[in-house]
Amino acid sequence: MEPATPPRDEVRRFIVENRPVRGHWVLLTDAWRELRAHRDYPQPVRELLGQAVAASVLLAATLKFRGQLTLQLQGNGAVSLLVAQCTHDYRLRAVARFDAEAVSALPANGPANHGEIFRGLVGTEGRFAVTVEADERSMRYQGIVPLSGDSLAGSLEAYFARSEQLPTRVLLAADGERGAGVLVQKLPEEAAADDSQMREIWEQAERGIERLSAEDLLQCPVEELLGRGFAAHDMRLFRGAPVQFECRCSHGRVTSLLRALGPDEVRDVLREQGAVTVTCEFCHRSNIFEHGD
């Protein structure tokens, strides 16, 4: 695999040739900064949000149909709600609600405190939900698991183990400039496969992920990452797909929302305030409705 020009906002699939191991890698730069331009997040929240956004792209990359994937975290910690959404064609948006005072009380950021910071952000009773909605089939699927371990990556691995029964390893990272992630999965094996050989290959893949650090993920090209993690195997890296920030709010959708509230409630607001203002949490765009609209 020849190193190429450093990518910007791209997701790529890779496989171990002739082995039941596949993966996806994502790097976000411009899309990550555009997403955050609408709100200022403290560093711990920003990093968790960036990891969640990268995770939503990795999960969307596994979809086999047109639709949308929503990753949602809810807990009793400093972050009460986090939502990251990505479509099948990698248009993403995300938002987090947090208690600024609780965030400021978290320990200083450092390798030794990552687990403690994560638990402080999500709390002790958090849950992790993945919702998949298919456009053509009007299908909706949701898997929910507790937020386990000391990282979002660990919770994602638990989700795949419980909801998908697929052994999965995940590495996520984010800072002020980039969000990145890599996901590796062991696929179901053929009946004639050598169990011991397949187990050894998967264990090698797990060790390969463990050799990579968050800094590696943010700084190294995907070719270098795969070279480090899978040096003993013949890898195939597929062409990348672009990722972009895009909020899908619209005047029409807001109008439908107001209609669902009912005319009496809308008229009450108009009498009291003169107009109804609805602001999108994802992009902070305001839609203003006055008498006659």
C-alpha positions as CSV (number, residue, x, y, z in Angstrom):
1,M,0.0,0.0,0.0
2,E,1.5,3.3,-1.1
3,P,1.1,6.3,1.2
4,A,-1.0,9.0,-0.4
5,T,-1.7,12.7,0.2
6,P,-2.9,13.1,3.8
7,P,-6.7,12.7,3.7
8,R,-9.3,15.1,5.0
9,D,-12.6,13.8,6.2
10,E,-12.5,10.3,4.8
11,V,-13.7,6.8,5.7
12,R,-12.0,3.7,4.2
13,R,-12.7,0.0,4.4
14,F,-10.0,-2.7,4.7
15,I,-9.8,-6.5,4.9
16,V,-7.2,-9.1,5.7
17,E,-6.9,-11.0,2.4
18,N,-8.6,-14.4,2.5
19,R,-9.3,-14.2,6.2
20,P,-12.6,-13.3,8.1
21,V,-11.3,-10.0,9.4
22,R,-12.6,-6.6,8.2
23,G,-12.3,-3.1,9.4
24,H,-13.0,0.6,8.8
25,W,-10.9,3.7,9.5
26,V,-12.1,7.3,9.6
27,L,-10.4,10.7,9.9
28,L,-12.3,13.9,10.4
29,T,-10.8,17.4,10.0
30,D,-12.9,20.1,8.4
31,A,-16.2,18.3,9.1
32,W,-15.2,18.0,12.8
33,R,-14.3,21.7,13.1
34,E,-17.5,22.8,11.2
35,L,-19.6,20.7,13.5
36,R,-18.1,22.4,16.6
37,A,-18.3,25.9,15.1
38,H,-21.9,26.2,16.4
39,R,-21.1,25.6,20.1
40,D,-18.1,25.9,22.4
41,Y,-17.5,22.6,24.3
42,P,-15.1,22.2,27.2
43,Q,-12.2,19.9,26.4
44,P,-13.5,16.7,28.1
45,V,-16.9,17.0,26.4
46,R,-15.3,18.0,23.1
47,E,-13.1,14.8,23.1
48,L,-16.1,12.6,24.0
49,L,-18.2,14.2,21.3
50,G,-15.4,13.8,18.7
51,Q,-15.0,10.1,19.6
52,A,-18.8,9.6,19.3
53,V,-18.8,11.3,15.9
54,A,-16.0,9.1,14.6
55,A,-17.8,6.1,16.0
56,S,-21.1,7.0,14.2
57,V,-19.2,7.1,10.9
58,L,-17.6,3.7,11.6
59,L,-21.0,2.2,12.4
60,A,-22.6,3.8,9.4
61,A,-19.9,2.3,7.2
62,T,-21.2,-1.1,8.1
63,L,-24.7,-0.4,6.7
64,K,-25.8,-2.2,3.6
65,F,-28.7,0.1,2.7
66,R,-29.7,3.8,2.5
67,G,-30.6,5.3,5.8
68,Q,-29.4,6.9,8.9
69,L,-27.6,5.7,12.1
70,T,-27.9,7.5,15.4
71,L,-25.6,6.9,18.3
72,Q,-27.0,8.2,21.6
73,L,-25.5,8.3,25.1
74,Q,-27.6,9.1,28.1
75,G,-26.4,9.1,31.7
76,N,-26.3,10.7,35.1
77,G,-22.9,12.3,34.8
78,A,-21.7,15.7,33.5
79,V,-23.0,14.9,30.0
80,S,-26.7,14.1,30.3
81,L,-27.2,13.5,26.6
82,L,-25.0,13.1,23.5
83,V,-26.3,12.4,20.0
84,A,-24.2,11.7,16.9
85,Q,-25.9,11.0,13.6
86,C,-24.4,9.8,10.3
87,T,-26.2,8.8,7.0
88,H,-25.2,6.0,4.7
89,D,-23.4,8.6,2.5
90,Y,-21.5,10.0,5.5
91,R,-23.3,13.3,6.2
92,L,-23.0,13.8,9.9
93,R,-24.1,16.1,12.8
94,A,-23.9,15.9,16.6
95,V,-24.7,17.7,19.8
96,A,-24.0,17.2,23.5
97,R,-25.8,18.6,26.6
98,F,-23.6,19.0,29.6
99,D,-23.4,20.6,33.1
100,A,-20.6,23.1,32.9
101,E,-20.1,23.0,36.7
102,A,-19.9,19.2,36.8
103,V,-17.4,19.2,33.9
104,S,-15.1,21.8,35.6
105,A,-15.0,19.4,38.7
106,L,-13.5,16.6,36.7
107,P,-9.9,15.7,37.3
108,A,-7.2,17.1,35.0
109,N,-6.8,15.4,31.7
110,G,-4.1,12.8,31.5
111,P,-3.5,9.1,30.5
112,A,-3.9,8.0,34.1
113,N,-7.2,9.8,34.4
114,H,-9.0,8.8,31.2
115,G,-11.2,6.2,32.8
116,E,-12.1,8.4,35.7
117,I,-13.0,11.3,33.3
118,F,-15.1,9.1,31.1
119,R,-17.1,7.8,34.1
120,G,-17.5,11.4,35.4
121,L,-18.9,12.4,32.0
122,V,-21.4,9.6,31.5
123,G,-22.1,8.7,35.2
124,T,-22.8,5.4,36.8
125,E,-26.1,4.6,35.2
126,G,-25.5,5.5,31.6
127,R,-26.7,3.7,28.5
128,F,-25.5,3.4,24.9
129,A,-28.1,3.2,22.1
130,V,-27.6,2.6,18.4
131,T,-30.6,3.3,16.2
132,V,-30.7,2.4,12.5
133,E,-33.4,3.7,10.2
134,A,-33.6,2.5,6.6
135,D,-35.1,4.8,4.0
136,E,-36.6,2.3,1.5
137,R,-37.8,-0.3,4.0
138,S,-39.3,2.0,6.6
139,M,-37.4,-0.2,9.0
140,R,-36.1,0.9,12.4
141,Y,-33.8,-1.1,14.6
142,Q,-32.4,-0.1,18.0
143,G,-29.9,-1.8,20.2
144,I,-29.3,-0.6,23.8
145,V,-26.5,-1.6,26.2
146,P,-25.2,-0.1,29.5
147,L,-22.2,2.2,29.2
148,S,-19.5,-0.2,30.4
149,G,-15.8,0.0,30.9
150,D,-13.7,3.2,31.1
151,S,-14.1,4.4,27.5
152,L,-16.6,4.9,24.7
153,A,-14.6,2.4,22.6
154,G,-15.1,-0.2,25.3
155,S,-18.8,0.5,25.4
156,L,-18.9,0.1,21.6
157,E,-17.2,-3.2,21.8
158,A,-19.7,-4.3,24.4
159,Y,-22.5,-3.2,22.1
160,F,-21.2,-5.5,19.3
161,A,-20.7,-8.4,21.6
162,R,-24.2,-8.2,23.0
163,S,-26.3,-6.9,20.1
164,E,-24.4,-8.2,17.0
165,Q,-22.5,-11.2,18.4
166,L,-19.4,-10.0,16.5
167,P,-16.0,-9.9,18.2
168,T,-15.0,-6.2,17.7
169,R,-12.1,-4.0,18.7
170,V,-12.3,-0.2,18.5
171,L,-9.9,2.7,19.0
172,L,-11.2,6.3,19.1
173,A,-9.5,9.6,19.5
174,A,-10.3,13.3,19.2
175,D,-8.7,16.7,19.9
176,G,-9.3,20.3,18.8
177,E,-8.3,19.6,15.2
178,R,-9.2,16.0,14.4
179,G,-11.5,13.1,15.2
180,A,-10.4,9.6,14.2
181,G,-11.3,6.0,14.7
182,V,-10.6,2.4,13.6
183,L,-12.9,-0.6,14.0
184,V,-11.8,-4.2,13.4
185,Q,-14.2,-7.2,13.4
186,K,-14.0,-10.9,13.2
187,L,-16.6,-12.2,10.7
188,P,-18.5,-15.5,11.0
189,E,-16.3,-18.3,9.8
190,E,-17.1,-20.9,7.3
191,A,-17.8,-24.4,8.6
192,A,-14.6,-25.8,7.0
193,A,-12.4,-23.2,8.5
194,D,-9.6,-24.2,10.8
195,D,-10.8,-22.9,14.2
196,S,-7.3,-22.6,15.7
197,Q,-5.9,-20.8,12.8
198,M,-8.8,-18.3,12.7
199,R,-8.6,-17.7,16.4
200,E,-4.9,-17.0,16.1
201,I,-5.5,-14.5,13.2
202,W,-8.1,-12.7,15.3
203,E,-5.8,-12.6,18.3
204,Q,-3.1,-11.1,16.1
205,A,-5.6,-8.5,14.9
206,E,-6.5,-7.6,18.5
207,R,-2.8,-7.2,19.5
208,G,-2.4,-5.0,16.4
209,I,-5.1,-2.6,17.7
210,E,-3.6,-2.6,21.2
211,R,-0.2,-1.5,19.8
212,L,-1.8,1.7,18.4
213,S,-2.2,4.8,20.6
214,A,-4.7,7.7,20.3
215,E,-1.9,9.9,19.1
216,D,-1.0,7.3,16.4
217,L,-4.7,7.4,15.3
218,L,-4.7,11.2,15.0
219,Q,-1.4,11.7,13.3
220,C,-0.5,8.6,11.2
221,P,-1.9,7.8,7.7
222,V,-4.1,4.7,7.5
223,E,-1.4,2.9,5.5
224,E,1.1,3.3,8.4
225,L,-1.5,2.3,11.0
226,L,-2.3,-0.9,9.1
227,G,1.3,-1.6,8.6
228,R,1.9,-1.4,12.3
229,G,-1.1,-3.4,13.3
230,F,-1.1,-6.1,10.6
231,A,2.5,-6.4,9.5
232,A,2.3,-10.1,9.2
233,H,-0.8,-10.1,6.9
234,D,-1.6,-9.2,3.4
235,M,-4.0,-6.3,3.6
236,R,-6.4,-4.7,1.1
237,L,-7.3,-1.1,1.6
238,F,-10.2,0.1,-0.4
239,R,-10.9,3.5,-1.9
240,G,-12.1,6.1,0.6
241,A,-15.5,7.9,0.7
242,P,-15.7,11.6,1.7
243,V,-17.4,12.6,5.0
244,Q,-19.0,16.0,5.6
245,F,-20.9,18.0,8.2
246,E,-24.5,18.6,7.2
247,C,-27.4,19.5,9.4
248,R,-30.7,18.3,7.9
249,C,-33.0,20.7,9.7
250,S,-35.3,22.7,7.3
251,H,-38.2,25.2,7.5
252,G,-40.5,22.4,6.2
253,R,-39.6,20.0,9.0
254,V,-40.0,22.7,11.7
255,T,-43.4,23.6,10.2
256,S,-44.4,19.9,10.5
257,L,-43.2,19.9,14.1
258,L,-45.4,22.9,15.0
259,R,-48.4,21.4,13.3
260,A,-47.9,18.3,15.5
261,L,-48.0,20.5,18.6
262,G,-51.4,21.7,17.7
263,P,-52.9,25.1,16.6
264,D,-54.0,26.1,20.1
265,E,-50.6,25.8,21.6
266,V,-48.9,27.6,18.7
267,R,-51.5,30.5,18.9
268,D,-50.8,30.8,22.7
269,V,-47.1,31.3,22.0
270,L,-47.9,33.8,19.2
271,R,-50.1,35.9,21.5
272,E,-47.5,35.9,24.3
273,Q,-44.3,36.5,22.2
274,G,-45.5,37.7,18.8
275,A,-43.6,34.9,17.1
276,V,-42.5,31.3,17.5
277,T,-38.8,30.8,17.3
278,V,-37.4,27.2,16.9
279,T,-33.6,26.8,17.1
280,C,-31.9,23.7,15.9
281,E,-29.7,22.2,18.5
282,F,-27.3,20.7,16.0
283,C,-26.5,23.9,13.9
284,H,-28.2,26.7,16.0
285,R,-30.1,27.8,12.9
286,S,-33.3,29.7,13.9
287,N,-36.6,29.4,12.2
288,I,-39.0,32.2,13.0
289,F,-42.8,31.9,12.5
290,E,-45.1,35.0,12.8
291,H,-48.8,35.5,12.3
292,G,-49.8,34.6,8.8
293,D,-47.0,32.0,8.2
